[in-house]
Amino acid sequence: MDAINVTASGTDSKLSQSVEPMYYPQGWRKHLPKAVKRTVPLPVVSVALIRDPAYGEKLLEEGVLDFVASARSHLADPDWGNKARQGREEEILPCISCMACFGKYEQAGHITCAVNPETGYEAQLPPLPRDGEGRLVVVLGGGPAGLEGAWVAARRGFRVILFEKAPQLGGQLLLAAGTPRKEKIQWLLDSLCFRCRQAGVELRTGCAPTLKELGRLSPYAILDATGGVPGIPAAIQGARESPLVCTPPAVITGALDIREESVVVVGSGMTGLETAELLSDRARNNAVLVLEAAPRLAPGVQGSNRNGVTAVLEVNNVVFLCNRTLTRVGEDRIWFVDSQTGEEYVYPCDRVVLALGTVPARPYGDRLGEVCSRVIPVGDAVKGGQIWDAVHAGYHGARRI
């Protein structure tokens, strides 16, 4: 043997240890190669969830390993090694361990990447044209779809102005980064902002232009990335009137500090589960129930992402009920039915959090066409989705200009 490669896997629990999801910190298993390195005279290679060159260098200096290895980082940025060697770490597209490379495999039929829309499509995508010729593209919205679309349009040679009505860029990424153990989302947001600035995108925050102001700019094209708002289905009687009802952003941002209450979270996608994790923190002393209309918890969520958060929820004594559909919200209770038997239940509670996805915000309605003939809606402005969906939509929207 010339070297030993130390990795890890596990079969004694439902938690992934060989391909870790987002909630594992960098270097979480560095003790394994370190133990082997102390024992053998051969060089030791290891993947230890190493995502940035500086951290890999730190492990080398600590004597944890002799060679730094990484796999998914090179799906996100195939030039990772060269950028590290050349001191261009800030340009690296970071793998955020979101598991989309696995979760989207069946849909795509091959490996793809949430942060790099070109991964897995190298043979199908023609080279990005450089045909912008300085013409103006306006991007409305500074979430992941808008930021991705902005920097790709700038790479094409367009002059790009991005408007974000909030004082801070990020959109849904800011919410996602505010949930437990999701700090890596901030890596993506930082990278998107850096790429936009590097490409020369003019970023205007705290600004939502009127139609008249947009008209004065005379844009060649508009990318509508105005995002979505939490959905409150009209089919749920009383949901839009009841004082019990709130949505995940209010909980995640801290606008609502819910403590010592009986809380029902409706919907068990990742947003619902992560909201339930915040609410079930022992310091809050809430009793949390999660209702899911589907037969299985977290339908459509990649397995290791689901298992990572449900393991915490189980410890926090969160109760899960599947095959249950919310039908009505009152002043102090809810009604839901068993979707298999049709039997109705009444459940007294203090708060109902509707985590049922987003619907397009559409702040301009259908009037953007009055300003510009080329209007391309992307991301949640079309349909609510995950990071993969938003970034890919922004990328392909910018290619279609």
TORKOL-4160 file (C-alpha; in steps of 0.2 Angstrom, whole numbers, padded with zeros to 4 digits, m for minus):
401
<pt num="1" X="0000" Y="0000" Z="0000"/>
<pt num="2" X="0005" Y="0018" Z="m0004"/>
<pt num="3" X="m0008" Y="0027" Z="0007"/>
<pt num="4" X="m0023" Y="0024" Z="0018"/>
<pt num="5" X="m0040" Y="0032" Z="0014"/>
<pt num="6" X="m0050" Y="0034" Z="0030"/>
<pt num="7" X="m0069" Y="0037" Z="0028"/>
<pt num="8" X="m0084" Y="0032" Z="0038"/>
<pt num="9" X="m0101" Y="0025" Z="0037"/>
<pt num="10" X="m0114" Y="0018" Z="0049"/>
<pt num="11" X="m0128" Y="0006" Z="0049"/>
<pt num="12" X="m0133" Y="0007" Z="0067"/>
<pt num="13" X="m0144" Y="0022" Z="0065"/>
<pt num="14" X="m0155" Y="0030" Z="0052"/>
<pt num="15" X="m0143" Y="0045" Z="0053"/>
<pt num="16" X="m0131" Y="0047" Z="0038"/>
<pt num="17" X="m0113" Y="0046" Z="0041"/>
<pt num="18" X="m0105" Y="0042" Z="0024"/>
<pt num="19" X="m0113" Y="0056" Z="0015"/>
<pt num="20" X="m0118" Y="0069" Z="0028"/>
<pt num="21" X="m0132" Y="0082" Z="0026"/>
<pt num="22" X="m0131" Y="0100" Z="0031"/>
<pt num="23" X="m0132" Y="0099" Z="0049"/>
<pt num="24" X="m0115" Y="0090" Z="0051"/>
<pt num="25" X="m0100" Y="0102" Z="0055"/>
<pt num="26" X="m0084" Y="0103" Z="0045"/>
<pt num="27" X="m0072" Y="0090" Z="0052"/>
<pt num="28" X="m0084" Y="0081" Z="0063"/>
<pt num="29" X="m0075" Y="0065" Z="0060"/>
<pt num="30" X="m0057" Y="0071" Z="0060"/>
<pt num="31" X="m0053" Y="0060" Z="0075"/>
<pt num="32" X="m0054" Y="0044" Z="0064"/>
<pt num="33" X="m0040" Y="0049" Z="0052"/>
<pt num="34" X="m0030" Y="0056" Z="0066"/>
<pt num="35" X="m0031" Y="0039" Z="0076"/>
<pt num="36" X="m0025" Y="0030" Z="0060"/>
<pt num="37" X="m0011" Y="0042" Z="0057"/>
<pt num="38" X="m0004" Y="0040" Z="0075"/>
<pt num="39" X="m0003" Y="0021" Z="0071"/>
<pt num="40" X="0004" Y="0019" Z="0054"/>
<pt num="41" X="0019" Y="0025" Z="0044"/>
<pt num="42" X="0009" Y="0027" Z="0028"/>
<pt num="43" X="0002" Y="0044" Z="0022"/>
<pt num="44" X="m0016" Y="0046" Z="0027"/>
<pt num="45" X="m0030" Y="0053" Z="0016"/>
<pt num="46" X="m0047" Y="0057" Z="0022"/>
<pt num="47" X="m0063" Y="0066" Z="0019"/>
<pt num="48" X="m0069" Y="0074" Z="0034"/>
<pt num="49" X="m0083" Y="0086" Z="0028"/>
<pt num="50" X="m0070" Y="0098" Z="0022"/>
<pt num="51" X="m0078" Y="0112" Z="0012"/>
<pt num="52" X="m0065" Y="0127" Z="0012"/>
<pt num="53" X="m0046" Y="0127" Z="0009"/>
<pt num="54" X="m0042" Y="0136" Z="0025"/>
<pt num="55" X="m0051" Y="0122" Z="0036"/>
<pt num="56" X="m0042" Y="0109" Z="0026"/>
<pt num="57" X="m0025" Y="0118" Z="0029"/>
<pt num="58" X="m0029" Y="0118" Z="0047"/>
<pt num="59" X="m0031" Y="0100" Z="0048"/>
<pt num="60" X="m0015" Y="0097" Z="0039"/>
<pt num="61" X="m0006" Y="0109" Z="0052"/>
<pt num="62" X="m0014" Y="0099" Z="0066"/>
<pt num="63" X="m0007" Y="0083" Z="0060"/>
<pt num="64" X="m0025" Y="0075" Z="0057"/>
<pt num="65" X="m0021" Y="0069" Z="0040"/>
<pt num="66" X="m0008" Y="0070" Z="0026"/>
<pt num="67" X="m0019" Y="0073" Z="0011"/>
<pt num="68" X="m0036" Y="0083" Z="0011"/>
<pt num="69" X="m0049" Y="0074" Z="0001"/>
<pt num="70" X="m0067" Y="0080" Z="m0004"/>
<pt num="71" X="m0080" Y="0074" Z="m0016"/>
<pt num="72" X="m0096" Y="0084" Z="m0016"/>
<pt num="73" X="m0085" Y="0100" Z="m0016"/>
<pt num="74" X="m0080" Y="0096" Z="m0034"/>
<pt num="75" X="m0098" Y="0094" Z="m0039"/>
<pt num="76" X="m0101" Y="0112" Z="m0034"/>
<pt num="77" X="m0085" Y="0119" Z="m0041"/>
<pt num="78" X="m0074" Y="0108" Z="m0052"/>
<pt num="79" X="m0061" Y="0121" Z="m0051"/>
<pt num="80" X="m0060" Y="0120" Z="m0032"/>
<pt num="81" X="m0042" Y="0114" Z="m0032"/>
<pt num="82" X="m0035" Y="0127" Z="m0044"/>
<pt num="83" X="m0044" Y="0141" Z="m0035"/>
<pt num="84" X="m0037" Y="0135" Z="m0018"/>
<pt num="85" X="m0019" Y="0133" Z="m0025"/>
<pt num="86" X="m0020" Y="0151" Z="m0033"/>
<pt num="87" X="m0027" Y="0159" Z="m0017"/>
<pt num="88" X="m0044" Y="0162" Z="m0025"/>
<pt num="89" X="m0054" Y="0154" Z="m0011"/>
<pt num="90" X="m0068" Y="0168" Z="m0011"/>
<pt num="91" X="m0072" Y="0163" Z="m0029"/>
<pt num="92" X="m0076" Y="0145" Z="m0024"/>
<pt num="93" X="m0094" Y="0139" Z="m0027"/>
<pt num="94" X="m0097" Y="0131" Z="m0010"/>
<pt num="95" X="m0105" Y="0114" Z="m0007"/>
<pt num="96" X="m0118" Y="0117" Z="0007"/>
<pt num="97" X="m0121" Y="0098" Z="0009"/>
<pt num="98" X="m0139" Y="0101" Z="0005"/>
<pt num="99" X="m0140" Y="0083" Z="m0003"/>
<pt num="100" X="m0149" Y="0089" Z="m0019"/>
<pt num="101" X="m0136" Y="0079" Z="m0028"/>
<pt num="102" X="m0144" Y="0063" Z="m0021"/>
<pt num="103" X="m0162" Y="0070" Z="m0018"/>
<pt num="104" X="m0164" Y="0076" Z="m0036"/>
<pt num="105" X="m0156" Y="0061" Z="m0044"/>
<pt num="106" X="m0171" Y="0051" Z="m0048"/>
<pt num="107" X="m0179" Y="0067" Z="m0056"/>
<pt num="108" X="m0164" Y="0071" Z="m0067"/>
<pt num="109" X="m0158" Y="0054" Z="m0070"/>
<pt num="110" X="m0140" Y="0059" Z="m0065"/>
<pt num="111" X="m0130" Y="0068" Z="m0053"/>
<pt num="112" X="m0134" Y="0087" Z="m0052"/>
<pt num="113" X="m0129" Y="0101" Z="m0040"/>
<pt num="114" X="m0140" Y="0114" Z="m0031"/>
<pt num="115" X="m0127" Y="0128" Z="m0032"/>
<pt num="116" X="m0120" Y="0124" Z="m0049"/>
<pt num="117" X="m0133" Y="0122" Z="m0062"/>
<pt num="118" X="m0120" Y="0116" Z="m0075"/>
<pt num="119" X="m0115" Y="0101" Z="m0065"/>
<pt num="120" X="m0121" Y="0085" Z="m0074"/>
<pt num="121" X="m0127" Y="0095" Z="m0090"/>
<pt num="122" X="m0109" Y="0099" Z="m0097"/>
<pt num="123" X="m0113" Y="0089" Z="m0113"/>
<pt num="124" X="m0130" Y="0096" Z="m0116"/>
<pt num="125" X="m0127" Y="0115" Z="m0112"/>
<pt num="126" X="m0119" Y="0125" Z="m0126"/>
<pt num="127" X="m0106" Y="0138" Z="m0120"/>
<pt num="128" X="m0114" Y="0153" Z="m0112"/>
<pt num="129" X="m0116" Y="0166" Z="m0125"/>
<pt num="130" X="m0107" Y="0183" Z="m0123"/>
<pt num="131" X="m0120" Y="0193" Z="m0132"/>
<pt num="132" X="m0126" Y="0206" Z="m0120"/>
<pt num="133" X="m0118" Y="0220" Z="m0128"/>
<pt num="134" X="m0121" Y="0231" Z="m0113"/>
<pt num="135" X="m0140" Y="0231" Z="m0114"/>
<pt num="136" X="m0149" Y="0233" Z="m0098"/>
<pt num="137" X="m0157" Y="0218" Z="m0088"/>
<pt num="138" X="m0167" Y="0222" Z="m0073"/>
<pt num="139" X="m0168" Y="0209" Z="m0060"/>
<pt num="140" X="m0183" Y="0211" Z="m0047"/>
<pt num="141" X="m0179" Y="0201" Z="m0031"/>
<pt num="142" X="m0163" Y="0197" Z="m0022"/>
<pt num="143" X="m0166" Y="0179" Z="m0017"/>
<pt num="144" X="m0157" Y="0164" Z="m0024"/>
<pt num="145" X="m0166" Y="0164" Z="m0041"/>
<pt num="146" X="m0163" Y="0183" Z="m0043"/>
<pt num="147" X="m0145" Y="0183" Z="m0038"/>
<pt num="148" X="m0140" Y="0168" Z="m0049"/>
<pt num="149" X="m0149" Y="0176" Z="m0064"/>
<pt num="150" X="m0141" Y="0192" Z="m0061"/>
<pt num="151" X="m0123" Y="0186" Z="m0061"/>
<pt num="152" X="m0126" Y="0174" Z="m0076"/>
<pt num="153" X="m0134" Y="0188" Z="m0086"/>
<pt num="154" X="m0119" Y="0199" Z="m0082"/>
<pt num="155" X="m0107" Y="0185" Z="m0088"/>
<pt num="156" X="m0116" Y="0186" Z="m0104"/>
<pt num="157" X="m0111" Y="0205" Z="m0106"/>
<pt num="158" X="m0128" Y="0213" Z="m0100"/>
<pt num="159" X="m0128" Y="0228" Z="m0089"/>
<pt num="160" X="m0138" Y="0222" Z="m0074"/>
<pt num="161" X="m0147" Y="0231" Z="m0060"/>
<pt num="162" X="m0154" Y="0220" Z="m0046"/>
<pt num="163" X="m0168" Y="0228" Z="m0035"/>
<pt num="164" X="m0172" Y="0220" Z="m0018"/>
<pt num="165" X="m0186" Y="0228" Z="m0008"/>
<pt num="166" X="m0179" Y="0222" Z="0009"/>
<pt num="167" X="m0164" Y="0230" Z="0016"/>
<pt num="168" X="m0154" Y="0214" Z="0015"/>
<pt num="169" X="m0151" Y="0202" Z="0000"/>
<pt num="170" X="m0155" Y="0184" Z="0002"/>
<pt num="171" X="m0174" Y="0182" Z="0002"/>
<pt num="172" X="m0179" Y="0164" Z="0007"/>
<pt num="173" X="m0160" Y="0160" Z="0010"/>
<pt num="174" X="m0161" Y="0172" Z="0025"/>
<pt num="175" X="m0175" Y="0162" Z="0032"/>
<pt num="176" X="m0167" Y="0145" Z="0029"/>
<pt num="177" X="m0151" Y="0151" Z="0037"/>
<pt num="178" X="m0161" Y="0156" Z="0052"/>
<pt num="179" X="m0166" Y="0138" Z="0056"/>
<pt num="180" X="m0156" Y="0127" Z="0067"/>
<pt num="181" X="m0140" Y="0120" Z="0061"/>
<pt num="182" X="m0142" Y="0128" Z="0043"/>
<pt num="183" X="m0127" Y="0140" Z="0044"/>
<pt num="184" X="m0120" Y="0133" Z="0028"/>
<pt num="185" X="m0134" Y="0142" Z="0019"/>
<pt num="186" X="m0125" Y="0158" Z="0023"/>
<pt num="187" X="m0110" Y="0152" Z="0013"/>
<pt num="188" X="m0121" Y="0151" Z="m0003"/>
<pt num="189" X="m0129" Y="0168" Z="0000"/>
<pt num="190" X="m0111" Y="0175" Z="0003"/>
<pt num="191" X="m0105" Y="0167" Z="m0013"/>
<pt num="192" X="m0120" Y="0173" Z="m0024"/>
<pt num="193" X="m0117" Y="0191" Z="m0018"/>
<pt num="194" X="m0099" Y="0190" Z="m0021"/>
<pt num="195" X="m0101" Y="0183" Z="m0039"/>
<pt num="196" X="m0114" Y="0197" Z="m0042"/>
<pt num="197" X="m0102" Y="0210" Z="m0037"/>
<pt num="198" X="m0087" Y="0202" Z="m0046"/>
<pt num="199" X="m0098" Y="0202" Z="m0062"/>
<pt num="200" X="m0102" Y="0220" Z="m0060"/>
<pt num="201" X="m0120" Y="0219" Z="m0055"/>
<pt num="202" X="m0127" Y="0235" Z="m0048"/>
<pt num="203" X="m0136" Y="0229" Z="m0032"/>
<pt num="204" X="m0150" Y="0241" Z="m0025"/>
<pt num="205" X="m0157" Y="0235" Z="m0008"/>
<pt num="206" X="m0171" Y="0243" Z="0001"/>
<pt num="207" X="m0179" Y="0247" Z="m0016"/>
<pt num="208" X="m0195" Y="0241" Z="m0025"/>
<pt num="209" X="m0196" Y="0252" Z="m0041"/>
<pt num="210" X="m0213" Y="0257" Z="m0047"/>
<pt num="211" X="m0219" Y="0253" Z="m0065"/>
<pt num="212" X="m0215" Y="0271" Z="m0070"/>
<pt num="213" X="m0198" Y="0270" Z="m0063"/>
<pt num="214" X="m0195" Y="0254" Z="m0072"/>
<pt num="215" X="m0201" Y="0261" Z="m0088"/>
<pt num="216" X="m0189" Y="0276" Z="m0087"/>
<pt num="217" X="m0175" Y="0263" Z="m0086"/>
<pt num="218" X="m0181" Y="0255" Z="m0103"/>
<pt num="219" X="m0174" Y="0238" Z="m0099"/>
<pt num="220" X="m0170" Y="0226" Z="m0113"/>
<pt num="221" X="m0177" Y="0212" Z="m0102"/>
<pt num="222" X="m0184" Y="0209" Z="m0084"/>
<pt num="223" X="m0180" Y="0194" Z="m0073"/>
<pt num="224" X="m0195" Y="0193" Z="m0061"/>
<pt num="225" X="m0188" Y="0185" Z="m0046"/>
<pt num="226" X="m0201" Y="0193" Z="m0034"/>
<pt num="227" X="m0202" Y="0177" Z="m0024"/>
<pt num="228" X="m0217" Y="0170" Z="m0015"/>
<pt num="229" X="m0227" Y="0172" Z="0001"/>
<pt num="230" X="m0233" Y="0159" Z="0013"/>
<pt num="231" X="m0248" Y="0150" Z="0007"/>
<pt num="232" X="m0264" Y="0150" Z="0017"/>
<pt num="233" X="m0277" Y="0139" Z="0008"/>
<pt num="234" X="m0294" Y="0146" Z="0006"/>
<pt num="235" X="m0300" Y="0128" Z="0008"/>
<pt num="236" X="m0296" Y="0128" Z="0026"/>
<pt num="237" X="m0311" Y="0136" Z="0034"/>
<pt num="238" X="m0306" Y="0151" Z="0046"/>
<pt num="239" X="m0288" Y="0150" Z="0042"/>
<pt num="240" X="m0287" Y="0168" Z="0036"/>
<pt num="241" X="m0297" Y="0175" Z="0051"/>
<pt num="242" X="m0292" Y="0165" Z="0066"/>
<pt num="243" X="m0280" Y="0173" Z="0078"/>
<pt num="244" X="m0272" Y="0156" Z="0081"/>
<pt num="245" X="m0264" Y="0156" Z="0063"/>
<pt num="246" X="m0246" Y="0161" Z="0059"/>
<pt num="247" X="m0233" Y="0156" Z="0046"/>
<pt num="248" X="m0215" Y="0150" Z="0048"/>
<pt num="249" X="m0207" Y="0167" Z="0044"/>
<pt num="250" X="m0214" Y="0174" Z="0060"/>
<pt num="251" X="m0207" Y="0160" Z="0070"/>
<pt num="252" X="m0190" Y="0159" Z="0062"/>
<pt num="253" X="m0187" Y="0178" Z="0062"/>
<pt num="254" X="m0192" Y="0179" Z="0080"/>
<pt num="255" X="m0207" Y="0191" Z="0076"/>
<pt num="256" X="m0217" Y="0179" Z="0087"/>
<pt num="257" X="m0209" Y="0172" Z="0102"/>
<pt num="258" X="m0220" Y="0157" Z="0106"/>
<pt num="259" X="m0218" Y="0149" Z="0123"/>
<pt num="260" X="m0228" Y="0138" Z="0135"/>
<pt num="261" X="m0241" Y="0135" Z="0122"/>
<pt num="262" X="m0249" Y="0120" Z="0113"/>
<pt num="263" X="m0244" Y="0122" Z="0095"/>
<pt num="264" X="m0249" Y="0113" Z="0079"/>
<pt num="265" X="m0238" Y="0114" Z="0064"/>
<pt num="266" X="m0247" Y="0110" Z="0048"/>
<pt num="267" X="m0236" Y="0103" Z="0035"/>
<pt num="268" X="m0220" Y="0092" Z="0037"/>
<pt num="269" X="m0209" Y="0098" Z="0023"/>
<pt num="270" X="m0192" Y="0104" Z="0029"/>
<pt num="271" X="m0199" Y="0122" Z="0033"/>
<pt num="272" X="m0212" Y="0114" Z="0044"/>
<pt num="273" X="m0200" Y="0102" Z="0052"/>
<pt num="274" X="m0187" Y="0115" Z="0056"/>
<pt num="275" X="m0200" Y="0127" Z="0062"/>
<pt num="276" X="m0206" Y="0113" Z="0074"/>
<pt num="277" X="m0188" Y="0111" Z="0080"/>
<pt num="278" X="m0187" Y="0129" Z="0085"/>
<pt num="279" X="m0204" Y="0128" Z="0094"/>
<pt num="280" X="m0200" Y="0112" Z="0103"/>
<pt num="281" X="m0183" Y="0118" Z="0110"/>
<pt num="282" X="m0184" Y="0114" Z="0129"/>
<pt num="283" X="m0182" Y="0132" Z="0134"/>
<pt num="284" X="m0198" Y="0137" Z="0125"/>
<pt num="285" X="m0208" Y="0124" Z="0135"/>
<pt num="286" X="m0221" Y="0121" Z="0120"/>
<pt num="287" X="m0231" Y="0106" Z="0116"/>
<pt num="288" X="m0229" Y="0103" Z="0098"/>
<pt num="289" X="m0240" Y="0093" Z="0086"/>
<pt num="290" X="m0235" Y="0091" Z="0067"/>
<pt num="291" X="m0250" Y="0087" Z="0055"/>
<pt num="292" X="m0246" Y="0079" Z="0038"/>
<pt num="293" X="m0259" Y="0075" Z="0025"/>
<pt num="294" X="m0248" Y="0063" Z="0016"/>
<pt num="295" X="m0246" Y="0045" Z="0022"/>
<pt num="296" X="m0228" Y="0048" Z="0027"/>
<pt num="297" X="m0219" Y="0062" Z="0036"/>
<pt num="298" X="m0209" Y="0074" Z="0025"/>
<pt num="299" X="m0215" Y="0068" Z="0008"/>
<pt num="300" X="m0202" Y="0073" Z="m0006"/>
<pt num="301" X="m0188" Y="0077" Z="0007"/>
<pt num="302" X="m0172" Y="0068" Z="0004"/>
<pt num="303" X="m0170" Y="0055" Z="0017"/>
<pt num="304" X="m0155" Y="0060" Z="0027"/>
<pt num="305" X="m0161" Y="0078" Z="0028"/>
<pt num="306" X="m0178" Y="0072" Z="0035"/>
<pt num="307" X="m0170" Y="0060" Z="0047"/>
<pt num="308" X="m0158" Y="0073" Z="0054"/>
<pt num="309" X="m0172" Y="0084" Z="0060"/>
<pt num="310" X="m0185" Y="0071" Z="0065"/>
<pt num="311" X="m0171" Y="0063" Z="0076"/>
<pt num="312" X="m0171" Y="0080" Z="0086"/>
<pt num="313" X="m0190" Y="0082" Z="0086"/>
<pt num="314" X="m0192" Y="0064" Z="0093"/>
<pt num="315" X="m0180" Y="0069" Z="0107"/>
<pt num="316" X="m0190" Y="0085" Z="0110"/>
<pt num="317" X="m0206" Y="0075" Z="0112"/>
<pt num="318" X="m0214" Y="0082" Z="0096"/>
<pt num="319" X="m0230" Y="0071" Z="0091"/>
<pt num="320" X="m0232" Y="0067" Z="0072"/>
<pt num="321" X="m0249" Y="0063" Z="0064"/>
<pt num="322" X="m0249" Y="0058" Z="0046"/>
<pt num="323" X="m0265" Y="0055" Z="0035"/>
<pt num="324" X="m0272" Y="0070" Z="0044"/>
<pt num="325" X="m0280" Y="0085" Z="0034"/>
<pt num="326" X="m0283" Y="0102" Z="0042"/>
<pt num="327" X="m0301" Y="0107" Z="0038"/>
<pt num="328" X="m0305" Y="0121" Z="0050"/>
<pt num="329" X="m0297" Y="0133" Z="0062"/>
<pt num="330" X="m0307" Y="0141" Z="0076"/>
<pt num="331" X="m0304" Y="0154" Z="0090"/>
<pt num="332" X="m0296" Y="0141" Z="0102"/>
<pt num="333" X="m0296" Y="0124" Z="0092"/>
<pt num="334" X="m0294" Y="0116" Z="0075"/>
<pt num="335" X="m0303" Y="0102" Z="0066"/>
<pt num="336" X="m0295" Y="0089" Z="0055"/>
<pt num="337" X="m0300" Y="0073" Z="0047"/>
<pt num="338" X="m0292" Y="0056" Z="0044"/>
<pt num="339" X="m0289" Y="0055" Z="0025"/>
<pt num="340" X="m0291" Y="0036" Z="0025"/>
<pt num="341" X="m0307" Y="0035" Z="0036"/>
<pt num="342" X="m0315" Y="0052" Z="0035"/>
<pt num="343" X="m0316" Y="0053" Z="0054"/>
<pt num="344" X="m0316" Y="0070" Z="0061"/>
<pt num="345" X="m0306" Y="0076" Z="0076"/>
<pt num="346" X="m0306" Y="0092" Z="0086"/>
<pt num="347" X="m0290" Y="0098" Z="0095"/>
<pt num="348" X="m0289" Y="0112" Z="0107"/>
<pt num="349" X="m0273" Y="0123" Z="0104"/>
<pt num="350" X="m0265" Y="0140" Z="0107"/>
<pt num="351" X="m0256" Y="0142" Z="0090"/>
<pt num="352" X="m0257" Y="0135" Z="0072"/>
<pt num="353" X="m0242" Y="0137" Z="0061"/>
<pt num="354" X="m0246" Y="0134" Z="0043"/>
<pt num="355" X="m0231" Y="0127" Z="0034"/>
<pt num="356" X="m0239" Y="0124" Z="0017"/>
<pt num="357" X="m0227" Y="0131" Z="0005"/>
<pt num="358" X="m0227" Y="0147" Z="m0004"/>
<pt num="359" X="m0237" Y="0155" Z="m0018"/>
<pt num="360" X="m0231" Y="0168" Z="m0030"/>
<pt num="361" X="m0231" Y="0186" Z="m0022"/>
<pt num="362" X="m0234" Y="0194" Z="m0039"/>
<pt num="363" X="m0232" Y="0212" Z="m0033"/>
<pt num="364" X="m0234" Y="0219" Z="m0050"/>
<pt num="365" X="m0248" Y="0208" Z="m0056"/>
<pt num="366" X="m0247" Y="0206" Z="m0075"/>
<pt num="367" X="m0241" Y="0223" Z="m0078"/>
<pt num="368" X="m0223" Y="0221" Z="m0081"/>
<pt num="369" X="m0227" Y="0217" Z="m0099"/>
<pt num="370" X="m0232" Y="0236" Z="m0100"/>
<pt num="371" X="m0214" Y="0240" Z="m0097"/>
<pt num="372" X="m0204" Y="0227" Z="m0106"/>
<pt num="373" X="m0208" Y="0214" Z="m0119"/>
<pt num="374" X="m0196" Y="0202" Z="m0112"/>
<pt num="375" X="m0202" Y="0197" Z="m0094"/>
<pt num="376" X="m0195" Y="0180" Z="m0088"/>
<pt num="377" X="m0202" Y="0175" Z="m0071"/>
<pt num="378" X="m0191" Y="0163" Z="m0061"/>
<pt num="379" X="m0190" Y="0154" Z="m0044"/>
<pt num="380" X="m0204" Y="0156" Z="m0032"/>
<pt num="381" X="m0212" Y="0169" Z="m0043"/>
<pt num="382" X="m0217" Y="0154" Z="m0053"/>
<pt num="383" X="m0219" Y="0141" Z="m0040"/>
<pt num="384" X="m0212" Y="0137" Z="m0023"/>
<pt num="385" X="m0197" Y="0126" Z="m0022"/>
<pt num="386" X="m0181" Y="0122" Z="m0014"/>
<pt num="387" X="m0163" Y="0130" Z="m0017"/>
<pt num="388" X="m0160" Y="0118" Z="m0032"/>
<pt num="389" X="m0176" Y="0124" Z="m0040"/>
<pt num="390" X="m0172" Y="0143" Z="m0037"/>
<pt num="391" X="m0154" Y="0143" Z="m0042"/>
<pt num="392" X="m0157" Y="0132" Z="m0058"/>
<pt num="393" X="m0172" Y="0143" Z="m0063"/>
<pt num="394" X="m0162" Y="0159" Z="m0061"/>
<pt num="395" X="m0148" Y="0152" Z="m0071"/>
<pt num="396" X="m0159" Y="0146" Z="m0086"/>
<pt num="397" X="m0169" Y="0162" Z="m0085"/>
<pt num="398" X="m0153" Y="0172" Z="m0088"/>
<pt num="399" X="m0149" Y="0160" Z="m0102"/>
<pt num="400" X="m0166" Y="0163" Z="m0111"/>
<pt num="401" X="m0164" Y="0182" Z="m0112"/>
